[in-house]
Amino acid sequence: MNITFDIDALRAIVAGTDLRSFARAAAQLGRSQSAVSMQLKKLEQQAGTQLFVRKGRTLVATDAGEALVAYARRIIALNDEAALALGATATTATVRLGLPQDFFEDVMPATLSAYSRMHPGVHVEVLAGPNHVLAEEVRAGRLDAAIAFCPESSSGSGGELIGKLPMRWMAHKSFVFDSLIDQIPLVLFDHPCLFRQSALTALEKAGKRWRVAVTTPSLPGIWAALRSNLGLAVRTEHGMPEGVQCSGEKFGLPKLPAISLKLLRSSSASPAAQDLCDLLEQETIRLVAPG
């Protein structure tokens, strides 16, 4: 006998996984917690195995649960895509995009603009986040596509290489300090961060003295600290604001390696999400890593 999973129940487990709470999922879906619990119980009966286990106050997916959630994302995406194509009333299809803050001013709007022309009825969710978070979200199927910075030596770690960008020491053009006397003041992203790691490794190898002047989780925070002459930062030249300049040679700082930029695709991406992946790659190559 063929098993037919209820699509509303599949929506519930996807929402519960993404929100990390079935109570919040019930509120988002406009259902009672007991209704969602019954849907989860029915899915487990159909699957013949436990899909979620309780850890503390939360429910965590088992291996079988993770597999079903991955399939559920594809089933829901295809269902909603078909409904939209046929003009039927349905929940708006959603695709999910992630990228570092470096690309919010150009790559993101160019990608969204091109995608809206291709899929005018699809809702796009955008997440900005650290590279390791973006990679994990894609791996777990919570993002369909992302671009992320990776170490230059990570050729075998997955993802499609878009290009390699040189990392640079940066400071405001009016920034001054005596590298022979003063510790190098650094403006850094919160840990973990590839740019932070590269800066500290290079300084340690060169025997340079340094101190952390500012830490922030925000790229605008980095640029604001540089404009305030609070120190030096390491970034790529992409999106470098006016008044900030490459300053490694000026202050005798050690050379930095390049950093790889990769496209990450979810293995459960729907055809509409695959189109998003392709456009993201095209726009990133065009705007960030031409040639």
N, C-alpha and C positions, 0 to 999 in steps of 0.2 A: 504494500500500500504506500503510495507516495504521500509525503508529508508536505503540507502547505503552511508555511509560517505566516502568521498575521503581520501585515506590514506596520500596523499601529504599534504592535508589541516590539517589532524591530526598531521603530523610531524611539521607543522608550529606552531600550538598552543602549542605543547609540547616544541619546541625550544624557542618560545616567553616567555613561563612561566619560563623555566629554566634560560634563559638569562635575564629575567625581562625587555625585550625590543623586540618589534616586528621588529624594524629597524635592530637590531643586528641579530635577527633570519633570516630576509630576506638576510642579507649579508652572514650568515653562510650557508644558503641553496642555495645560488646562484640565488636568485630571486629578483625582484623589490619589493619595499614596497607596491606599488599599487597591485601587484599580490597577496601578502600575505593578504592585506586588503580585496581583493575580496574573497579569500578563507575563511577568517574569517566570512565575511558577508554571504556567502553561508551556512556555518555550522550553523550560527544563524537562518537562514531561515529554514533549515532542522530541527533544534532542536525546533523551535517555541518559542524561548526565548533568551534573551540577555545573552551572555556568558562572556563578559568582559565589565567593566565600566571604564571610564577615571577618574583617580585621579591625579590631577596635570598634569605632562607630561607623565605619564605611564598608561598602561591599566592593570587593576586588575581583576582577575577572580571572577565572581559571584559564588554562590553556585552551580548553574547548570554548570558553566564553570569548576569549580574544579572537579565536577563529570565526565564531559566529558574528561578532561585531564587525569584523572586516568584511564578511559577506554581506551583512546588513547594510553597510554603507553603500556597497555597489548596487544592491537590490533597490534601495531607496532612491539612489541617484538615477538609476535607469527608469524606475517607475515614474519619477517626477519629470524626467526629461521626455519620456513618451507622452505624458499627459500634456505637457507644454506644447510639444510638437503637434498634437492633435487638437489643441485649443480647448482641452478639457479643464475644468476647474480642479486645481490641485494645489497642494502646498508648494510654494515657490522653490524650485531647485536651488541648492546652495553649493558653491565651490569655495575652497578655503586656500588662501595664499599667505605665505610668510616670507619676510625679508628683513634684513638689517635696516636700521634707521638711515644708513648712508644713502639708500636708494629711494627714499620716500618722496623726494622732490622731482625725480625724473622717471625712473624705471616704473614705479608704481602707477602714476597717472597715465603714462603711455600704454602700459599693459592693460589697465582697466578700460581705457578709452577704446582700444582695439577690440578687447573682449566684448564690450557692451554692444559693439556693432555686429559681432558674430553671434552673440547670445543675448539679445536684449532683455529677455525675461528672467535671466538667472541672477540670483543674489550672490554677491561676492563678499566673503568675510576676509578681512586683512589682519594679520598679526605681525607686530614688530617684536623682536625678541633676540636674545643672545643666540649665537650660532648653535651651541649645544642643545638649546631648547628647541630651536627650529628643526634640527635633525631628528630629535626624539619625537616631536609632534608628527613629522612625516612618517617616521618608522611605525608609529602607533596608529596611523591612519586618520589622525585628527587634523592634519593638513594635507591637501592634495598636491601642492607644489610649493617649493621654497627655493630661494637662492641663499647661499651661506658661504662665509669665509671658512677656509680649511687650511691647515698647514701645507706648505709647498710640497712637502714630502709625502702627502697623503694620497698618492695616485691610486692605491689599491683599496681605499676605504669606502668606496661607493660614491654614487653621484656622477653626474656628467660634467666634465671640466669645461668651463666657459672661457677661462683665461687666467693669467697670472698678473697680479698688480704689484709694483714695488711699494714697500712700506717706507715711509718718510718720517723723519723728525720734523715737527712743526711747532712754530711759535708765532706770536704776533710780531709784526715788523718792528714794533717799538720795544720789544722785550730785550733786556740786557741782563747779563750776569757774568761773573768772572769764574770760568771753569777751573782755573788754577787754585782758587781760594774757596769758592762756594760749592756746596753740594748741589747737584743738578735737581731742581724742583720739577716733579713730574705730575702731570694731569692724566689720570688713568680711569678707565672703566672699572666697575666692580669686578672682582674675581668670580668665576674664571673668564678670561678674555685673552684671545690669541695675540692681540696687539700689546696688551699689558705684559704677557709672558715674553714676547719677542724683545720688548724694550728692556726689561729687567735682565734677561739672559745676555743681551748684547753689552749692557753696561757692566755686568759682573765679569764677563770675559775680558773686557777692556780695562778692568781695574778702576772704573770710574765710581766716584762717590755720588750717591743720590739720596733723595728723600721724597716721600709722597706728599705733595702739596694739596692735591684735590682728588677725591674719588667720586664718581657719579655713575648712575646707570643710564644716563641720557647723553646722546650725541650732541644735542643743543647745549647741554651742560658743559661738555668738553670745549666746544667753540666759545662759549661765554667765558670760561675760565682762561682760555688763551687770550681773548680780547681784553681781559682784565689783567694781563701780564702776570698770571700766577704761576706759569711754568711752561714746560714743553710736553707735547703729546706725540704719540705715534699713530698715524692713520695712513690711508692711501691718499693720493691727490684728488680722487674723485669727490666732488662736492666741497672742496676746500673753499671756505668763505673769503670774501674780500678782506684784506688786512692781515690775513694769516699766510705765512709763507714757509717753504721748506728751509730748515735752519740747521741741518746736520753738519754741513761743511763749515758754516759760520762759527759754530761753537765746538768744532773738533770732536763731534760725536761719532761713535762706531757705525759702520755700515749695517744695514738691516737686510734680512732676506725678503724675497717676494712672498706674497700670500696668494693662495689659490682661491678662485671663486667658482663654486659648483652649483649646478641645478640638481635639486633633489625632487624625485617624483614618488608619490605614493603608489604602492603595488595594487591598491584597491581603487585607484582613480577611475571615475566614469569617463565615457567619451567626451563629455563637456569639460571635465576636469583636465583631460589630456590636451584639449585645445588650449586651456589656460597655461599648461606647462609649456607648450610649444610657443605661445606668444610671449611668455615670460622670458624664455631663452632668447628669442629673436630680439626683443627690446633690450635685454641686458647686453647682448653682443653689440647691438647698434649704438647704445648710449655709454657703455662702460668699457667694453673690451673689443673695439673694432679691429678686424684683421687678426 
